[in-house]
Amino acid sequence: MMRKTCFVLLLFLGVSQLAQAQQAKLKKAFNGKNLKGWVVPENNIWWSVKEGVLFAKSDPEKTGSILWTKKNYNDFVIETEFLYGEGTVDTGIFLRTEKEQIQMGISGSLKRDMTGSPYIVGKGYPVEAEGVADILRPNEWNTIKIKAVDNVYTVWLNGHKVVTYTSDDVPEEGPIGLQLHPGRDMTTSFRNIRIGELD
């Protein structure tokens, strides 16, 4: 009886530790004051900070820009609030590389909102996030959360899980990037950006 009790206890502790390992402690990745912790593009005219909000705005030539974290990440969770601005908003979050992205806003190729869907270079949109039309608030702040474990991405929009996708070939680690898509005349905003590393 004692052995059985000990086995059950050890099994419970193992499951508990595994669950804790998959729950990241989210920390501020954006201080709301400046771009500390991010790689600021040379001659930056795209990214600015005001009253706790990170603003992205296209330049007249619509060259686009990516704001990368200085830190590289392996397995992680990122959560941020975002607000669509003016123009045709086409943005997203890059995951360890410029070739793997979770879309936010209007897809340039599909000409419709693909928020929450993975965009993979060479494959386009291999799957589409579910129920986004009923969840997304186009004229209000929304929250997106992305968990990247190895090559598996899980995405939540406003607290609802909308997609899980397994990619074929991803780097083991890399930075996280916020996109201002080239060829667009647009503005968009981010706030309360938090990132947590997974053990």
NUKE-172932 format. One record per residue (C-alpha): x, y, z; residue number from 1; residue in three letters. Coordinates in nm, 3 decimals, always signed. Example, Ala and Ser with C-alpha at 12.3 -4.5 7.8 and 13.67 -1.06 7.14 Angstrom:
# residues 2
+---------+---------+---------+------+------+
:      xx :      yy :      zz : resi : resn :
+---------+---------+---------+------+------+
:  +1.230 :  -0.450 :  +0.780 :    1 :  ALA :
:  +1.367 :  -0.106 :  +0.714 :    2 :  SER :
+---------+---------+---------+------+------+
# end
This chain:
# residues 199
+---------+---------+---------+------+------+
:      xx :      yy :      zz : resi : resn :
+---------+---------+---------+------+------+
:  +0.000 :  +0.000 :  +0.000 :    1 :  MET :
:  +0.284 :  +0.234 :  +0.092 :    2 :  MET :
:  +0.461 :  +0.167 :  -0.240 :    3 :  ARG :
:  +0.142 :  +0.238 :  -0.435 :    4 :  LYS :
:  +0.092 :  +0.565 :  -0.247 :    5 :  THR :
:  +0.451 :  +0.672 :  -0.314 :    6 :  CYS :
:  +0.417 :  +0.587 :  -0.686 :    7 :  PHE :
:  +0.098 :  +0.792 :  -0.717 :    8 :  VAL :
:  +0.262 :  +1.082 :  -0.534 :    9 :  LEU :
:  +0.570 :  +1.072 :  -0.759 :   10 :  LEU :
:  +0.349 :  +1.051 :  -1.068 :   11 :  LEU :
:  +0.150 :  +1.353 :  -0.951 :   12 :  PHE :
:  +0.467 :  +1.553 :  -0.883 :   13 :  LEU :
:  +0.601 :  +1.464 :  -1.227 :   14 :  GLY :
:  +0.283 :  +1.577 :  -1.401 :   15 :  VAL :
:  +0.276 :  +1.892 :  -1.188 :   16 :  SER :
:  +0.636 :  +1.978 :  -1.275 :   17 :  GLN :
:  +0.567 :  +1.918 :  -1.644 :   18 :  LEU :
:  +0.265 :  +2.150 :  -1.629 :   19 :  ALA :
:  +0.471 :  +2.418 :  -1.455 :   20 :  GLN :
:  +0.743 :  +2.382 :  -1.718 :   21 :  ALA :
:  +0.486 :  +2.461 :  -1.989 :   22 :  GLN :
:  +0.361 :  +2.773 :  -1.809 :   23 :  GLN :
:  +0.586 :  +3.067 :  -1.878 :   24 :  ALA :
:  +0.623 :  +3.351 :  -1.633 :   25 :  LYS :
:  +0.554 :  +3.645 :  -1.859 :   26 :  LEU :
:  +0.781 :  +3.947 :  -1.820 :   27 :  LYS :
:  +0.757 :  +4.291 :  -1.975 :   28 :  LYS :
:  +0.938 :  +4.304 :  -2.308 :   29 :  ALA :
:  +0.833 :  +4.664 :  -2.373 :   30 :  PHE :
:  +0.871 :  +4.921 :  -2.097 :   31 :  ASN :
:  +0.622 :  +5.169 :  -2.245 :   32 :  GLY :
:  +0.883 :  +5.448 :  -2.247 :   33 :  LYS :
:  +1.135 :  +5.366 :  -2.518 :   34 :  ASN :
:  +1.270 :  +5.083 :  -2.735 :   35 :  LEU :
:  +1.511 :  +4.941 :  -2.478 :   36 :  LYS :
:  +1.550 :  +4.567 :  -2.535 :   37 :  GLY :
:  +1.474 :  +4.595 :  -2.907 :   38 :  TRP :
:  +1.702 :  +4.631 :  -3.209 :   39 :  VAL :
:  +1.614 :  +4.976 :  -3.338 :   40 :  VAL :
:  +1.644 :  +4.993 :  -3.720 :   41 :  PRO :
:  +1.901 :  +5.230 :  -3.862 :   42 :  GLU :
:  +1.752 :  +5.574 :  -3.938 :   43 :  ASN :
:  +1.435 :  +5.468 :  -3.758 :   44 :  ASN :
:  +1.128 :  +5.652 :  -3.887 :   45 :  ILE :
:  +0.881 :  +5.366 :  -3.837 :   46 :  TRP :
:  +0.867 :  +5.295 :  -3.463 :   47 :  TRP :
:  +0.785 :  +5.538 :  -3.184 :   48 :  SER :
:  +0.662 :  +5.526 :  -2.825 :   49 :  VAL :
:  +0.404 :  +5.748 :  -2.657 :   50 :  LYS :
:  +0.210 :  +5.704 :  -2.333 :   51 :  GLU :
:  +0.282 :  +5.333 :  -2.301 :   52 :  GLY :
:  +0.202 :  +5.249 :  -2.664 :   53 :  VAL :
:  +0.438 :  +5.132 :  -2.938 :   54 :  LEU :
:  +0.336 :  +5.288 :  -3.270 :   55 :  PHE :
:  +0.429 :  +5.160 :  -3.616 :   56 :  ALA :
:  +0.378 :  +5.386 :  -3.917 :   57 :  LYS :
:  +0.470 :  +5.337 :  -4.281 :   58 :  SER :
:  +0.723 :  +5.573 :  -4.437 :   59 :  ASP :
:  +0.638 :  +5.758 :  -4.761 :   60 :  PRO :
:  +0.826 :  +5.497 :  -4.969 :   61 :  GLU :
:  +0.644 :  +5.211 :  -4.787 :   62 :  LYS :
:  +0.968 :  +5.023 :  -4.731 :   63 :  THR :
:  +0.838 :  +4.844 :  -4.422 :   64 :  GLY :
:  +1.032 :  +4.745 :  -4.112 :   65 :  SER :
:  +1.078 :  +4.471 :  -3.852 :   66 :  ILE :
:  +1.142 :  +4.548 :  -3.487 :   67 :  LEU :
:  +1.337 :  +4.254 :  -3.341 :   68 :  TRP :
:  +1.402 :  +4.167 :  -2.979 :   69 :  THR :
:  +1.769 :  +4.186 :  -2.882 :   70 :  LYS :
:  +1.728 :  +3.856 :  -2.703 :   71 :  LYS :
:  +1.701 :  +3.518 :  -2.874 :   72 :  ASN :
:  +1.438 :  +3.269 :  -2.757 :   73 :  TYR :
:  +1.402 :  +2.893 :  -2.773 :   74 :  ASN :
:  +1.058 :  +2.784 :  -2.647 :   75 :  ASP :
:  +0.849 :  +3.082 :  -2.541 :   76 :  PHE :
:  +0.514 :  +3.252 :  -2.500 :   77 :  VAL :
:  +0.452 :  +3.605 :  -2.625 :   78 :  ILE :
:  +0.139 :  +3.802 :  -2.542 :   79 :  GLU :
:  +0.054 :  +4.151 :  -2.657 :   80 :  THR :
:  -0.238 :  +4.382 :  -2.711 :   81 :  GLU :
:  -0.268 :  +4.528 :  -3.061 :   82 :  PHE :
:  -0.484 :  +4.789 :  -3.229 :   83 :  LEU :
:  -0.540 :  +4.829 :  -3.601 :   84 :  TYR :
:  -0.478 :  +5.183 :  -3.719 :   85 :  GLY :
:  -0.515 :  +5.362 :  -4.049 :   86 :  GLU :
:  -0.488 :  +5.215 :  -4.397 :   87 :  GLY :
:  -0.472 :  +4.848 :  -4.489 :   88 :  THR :
:  -0.315 :  +4.698 :  -4.176 :   89 :  VAL :
:  -0.082 :  +4.406 :  -4.251 :   90 :  ASP :
:  +0.136 :  +4.313 :  -3.956 :   91 :  THR :
:  +0.233 :  +4.011 :  -3.753 :   92 :  GLY :
:  +0.479 :  +3.849 :  -3.516 :   93 :  ILE :
:  +0.787 :  +3.668 :  -3.644 :   94 :  PHE :
:  +0.890 :  +3.356 :  -3.453 :   95 :  LEU :
:  +1.268 :  +3.304 :  -3.435 :   96 :  ARG :
:  +1.306 :  +3.383 :  -3.806 :   97 :  THR :
:  +1.167 :  +3.604 :  -4.081 :   98 :  GLU :
:  +1.030 :  +3.291 :  -4.251 :   99 :  LYS :
:  +0.779 :  +3.195 :  -3.978 :  100 :  GLU :
:  +0.506 :  +3.440 :  -3.876 :  101 :  GLN :
:  +0.166 :  +3.468 :  -3.713 :  102 :  ILE :
:  -0.037 :  +3.709 :  -3.922 :  103 :  GLN :
:  -0.234 :  +4.004 :  -3.787 :  104 :  MET :
:  -0.450 :  +4.204 :  -4.025 :  105 :  GLY :
:  -0.515 :  +4.186 :  -4.398 :  106 :  ILE :
:  -0.318 :  +3.932 :  -4.598 :  107 :  SER :
:  -0.161 :  +4.090 :  -4.905 :  108 :  GLY :
:  -0.201 :  +3.769 :  -5.106 :  109 :  SER :
:  -0.552 :  +3.668 :  -4.993 :  110 :  LEU :
:  -0.690 :  +4.023 :  -4.954 :  111 :  LYS :
:  -0.873 :  +3.939 :  -4.631 :  112 :  ARG :
:  -0.809 :  +3.936 :  -4.259 :  113 :  ASP :
:  -0.600 :  +3.635 :  -4.156 :  114 :  MET :
:  -0.530 :  +3.733 :  -3.795 :  115 :  THR :
:  -0.399 :  +3.441 :  -3.591 :  116 :  GLY :
:  -0.302 :  +3.229 :  -3.891 :  117 :  SER :
:  +0.058 :  +3.114 :  -3.948 :  118 :  PRO :
:  +0.228 :  +3.246 :  -4.259 :  119 :  TYR :
:  +0.521 :  +3.030 :  -4.368 :  120 :  ILE :
:  +0.751 :  +3.144 :  -4.648 :  121 :  VAL :
:  +0.714 :  +2.905 :  -4.942 :  122 :  GLY :
:  +0.383 :  +2.766 :  -4.812 :  123 :  LYS :
:  +0.168 :  +3.073 :  -4.762 :  124 :  GLY :
:  -0.107 :  +3.002 :  -4.508 :  125 :  TYR :
:  -0.101 :  +2.624 :  -4.449 :  126 :  PRO :
:  -0.390 :  +2.648 :  -4.201 :  127 :  VAL :
:  -0.638 :  +2.921 :  -4.110 :  128 :  GLU :
:  -0.723 :  +3.031 :  -3.759 :  129 :  ALA :
:  -1.080 :  +2.937 :  -3.662 :  130 :  GLU :
:  -1.360 :  +3.166 :  -3.549 :  131 :  GLY :
:  -1.161 :  +3.487 :  -3.582 :  132 :  VAL :
:  -1.447 :  +3.681 :  -3.746 :  133 :  ALA :
:  -1.653 :  +3.636 :  -3.429 :  134 :  ASP :
:  -1.365 :  +3.699 :  -3.186 :  135 :  ILE :
:  -1.172 :  +3.988 :  -3.337 :  136 :  LEU :
:  -1.270 :  +4.346 :  -3.249 :  137 :  ARG :
:  -1.138 :  +4.543 :  -3.552 :  138 :  PRO :
:  -1.174 :  +4.890 :  -3.399 :  139 :  ASN :
:  -1.067 :  +4.805 :  -3.043 :  140 :  GLU :
:  -0.765 :  +4.669 :  -2.860 :  141 :  TRP :
:  -0.728 :  +4.293 :  -2.898 :  142 :  ASN :
:  -0.498 :  +4.045 :  -2.723 :  143 :  THR :
:  -0.298 :  +3.780 :  -2.905 :  144 :  ILE :
:  -0.096 :  +3.509 :  -2.731 :  145 :  LYS :
:  +0.141 :  +3.275 :  -2.912 :  146 :  ILE :
:  +0.315 :  +2.972 :  -2.764 :  147 :  LYS :
:  +0.609 :  +2.829 :  -2.958 :  148 :  ALA :
:  +0.736 :  +2.490 :  -2.839 :  149 :  VAL :
:  +0.991 :  +2.334 :  -3.074 :  150 :  ASP :
:  +0.809 :  +2.352 :  -3.409 :  151 :  ASN :
:  +0.454 :  +2.369 :  -3.270 :  152 :  VAL :
:  +0.270 :  +2.703 :  -3.258 :  153 :  TYR :
:  -0.049 :  +2.760 :  -3.061 :  154 :  THR :
:  -0.236 :  +3.089 :  -3.091 :  155 :  VAL :
:  -0.506 :  +3.247 :  -2.873 :  156 :  TRP :
:  -0.704 :  +3.557 :  -2.972 :  157 :  LEU :
:  -0.886 :  +3.742 :  -2.695 :  158 :  ASN :
:  -0.862 :  +3.432 :  -2.478 :  159 :  GLY :
:  -0.990 :  +3.187 :  -2.742 :  160 :  HIS :
:  -0.759 :  +2.923 :  -2.893 :  161 :  LYS :
:  -0.781 :  +2.971 :  -3.269 :  162 :  VAL :
:  -0.508 :  +2.751 :  -3.415 :  163 :  VAL :
:  -0.238 :  +2.493 :  -3.348 :  164 :  THR :
:  +0.015 :  +2.436 :  -3.624 :  165 :  TYR :
:  +0.321 :  +2.213 :  -3.658 :  166 :  THR :
:  +0.587 :  +2.361 :  -3.884 :  167 :  SER :
:  +0.837 :  +2.147 :  -4.076 :  168 :  ASP :
:  +1.172 :  +2.310 :  -4.019 :  169 :  ASP :
:  +1.234 :  +2.588 :  -3.769 :  170 :  VAL :
:  +1.548 :  +2.729 :  -3.609 :  171 :  PRO :
:  +1.618 :  +2.610 :  -3.256 :  172 :  GLU :
:  +1.627 :  +2.967 :  -3.134 :  173 :  GLU :
:  +1.606 :  +3.323 :  -3.257 :  174 :  GLY :
:  +1.459 :  +3.666 :  -3.186 :  175 :  PRO :
:  +1.093 :  +3.767 :  -3.195 :  176 :  ILE :
:  +0.991 :  +4.038 :  -3.441 :  177 :  GLY :
:  +0.704 :  +4.280 :  -3.491 :  178 :  LEU :
:  +0.627 :  +4.352 :  -3.854 :  179 :  GLN :
:  +0.537 :  +4.666 :  -4.043 :  180 :  LEU :
:  +0.469 :  +4.518 :  -4.385 :  181 :  HIS :
:  +0.636 :  +4.677 :  -4.689 :  182 :  PRO :
:  +0.419 :  +4.811 :  -4.968 :  183 :  GLY :
:  +0.149 :  +4.926 :  -4.726 :  184 :  ARG :
:  +0.034 :  +5.271 :  -4.616 :  185 :  ASP :
:  -0.071 :  +5.191 :  -4.261 :  186 :  MET :
:  -0.040 :  +5.243 :  -3.889 :  187 :  THR :
:  -0.076 :  +4.994 :  -3.605 :  188 :  THR :
:  -0.008 :  +4.991 :  -3.231 :  189 :  SER :
:  +0.109 :  +4.750 :  -2.963 :  190 :  PHE :
:  +0.106 :  +4.768 :  -2.583 :  191 :  ARG :
:  +0.164 :  +4.543 :  -2.283 :  192 :  ASN :
:  +0.409 :  +4.322 :  -2.472 :  193 :  ILE :
:  +0.515 :  +4.035 :  -2.247 :  194 :  ARG :
:  +0.736 :  +3.735 :  -2.316 :  195 :  ILE :
:  +0.804 :  +3.426 :  -2.107 :  196 :  GLY :
:  +1.059 :  +3.151 :  -2.166 :  197 :  GLU :
:  +0.955 :  +2.788 :  -2.132 :  198 :  LEU :
:  +1.187 :  +2.534 :  -1.966 :  199 :  ASP :
+---------+---------+---------+------+------+
# end
